[in-house]
Amino acid sequence: MPWDPDSGQTFGEWARGGEPLGEGRTTDVVVGERTWVTRDQVSEGRTDAGERFKKTTDQLGNQVTERTDQRGRQRKDVRINLR
């Protein structure tokens, strides 16, 4: 049942299930590690030319692409999101 502001009960009381402060369910959520949304998104593969690549996108949309060509030369391209 959703919280009703006209019920005479505060949101905190409703969230605790009517239990006294410090008991019952709380609105606090503790996560042991970051969720997939806050982690860097990584994709790996090969281009049509046969180069291997690893593209990493962080939370702000910045991208780092590491690639290795067929001769074994390594390159790193960086695209910074300025917005």
C-alpha positions as CSV (number, residue, x, y, z in Angstrom):
1,M,0.0,0.0,0.0
2,P,1.5,3.4,-1.0
3,W,1.9,6.2,1.5
4,D,-1.1,8.5,1.8
5,P,-0.2,12.0,3.0
6,D,-3.8,12.4,4.4
7,S,-3.5,9.4,6.7
8,G,-1.9,11.4,9.5
9,Q,1.2,9.2,9.4
10,T,4.6,10.7,8.5
11,F,6.5,9.1,5.6
12,G,9.1,7.9,8.0
13,E,6.5,6.1,10.1
14,W,5.1,4.5,7.0
15,A,8.5,3.5,5.7
16,R,9.3,1.8,9.0
17,G,5.9,0.0,9.0
18,G,4.7,1.8,12.1
19,E,7.8,0.6,14.1
20,P,9.6,3.1,16.4
21,L,12.6,5.0,15.0
22,G,15.6,2.8,14.5
23,E,13.5,-0.4,14.2
24,G,11.5,-2.0,11.4
25,R,12.2,-1.5,7.7
26,T,14.1,1.7,6.9
27,T,14.5,3.8,3.8
28,D,18.3,3.3,3.9
29,V,19.8,1.0,1.3
30,V,23.3,-0.2,1.7
31,V,24.8,-1.8,-1.4
32,G,28.0,-3.8,-1.0
33,E,29.3,-2.8,-4.4
34,R,28.5,-0.6,-7.3
35,T,25.6,-1.5,-9.6
36,W,26.1,-2.2,-13.3
37,V,24.9,1.3,-14.1
38,T,27.8,3.0,-12.2
39,R,30.5,0.7,-13.5
40,D,32.5,1.3,-16.6
41,Q,30.9,-0.3,-19.6
42,V,33.5,-2.4,-21.5
43,S,33.2,-3.9,-25.0
44,E,35.8,-6.0,-26.8
45,G,36.1,-7.5,-30.2
46,R,37.6,-7.1,-33.7
47,T,37.1,-4.5,-36.3
48,D,36.4,-5.4,-40.0
49,A,40.1,-4.9,-40.7
50,G,41.1,-7.5,-38.1
51,E,42.3,-5.2,-35.4
52,R,41.5,-6.1,-31.8
53,F,39.9,-3.4,-29.7
54,K,38.7,-2.8,-26.1
55,K,36.3,0.2,-25.7
56,T,35.6,1.5,-22.2
57,T,32.9,4.1,-21.4
58,D,32.8,5.6,-18.0
59,Q,29.8,7.1,-16.1
60,L,30.3,10.5,-17.7
61,G,30.3,9.2,-21.3
62,N,34.1,9.5,-21.8
63,Q,35.5,6.7,-24.0
64,V,38.9,5.1,-24.1
65,T,39.5,2.7,-27.0
66,E,42.6,0.6,-26.9
67,R,43.4,-1.2,-30.2
68,T,46.1,-3.5,-31.6
69,D,46.7,-3.8,-35.3
70,Q,47.7,-6.9,-37.2
71,R,51.4,-6.0,-36.8
72,G,51.1,-5.8,-33.0
73,R,51.2,-2.0,-32.6
74,Q,49.1,-0.7,-29.8
75,R,47.1,2.5,-30.0
76,K,44.9,4.3,-27.5
77,D,42.2,6.7,-28.6
78,V,40.4,8.9,-26.0
79,R,37.1,10.8,-26.5
80,I,36.3,13.2,-23.7
81,N,32.7,14.2,-23.2
82,L,32.7,18.0,-22.5
83,R,29.0,18.3,-21.6
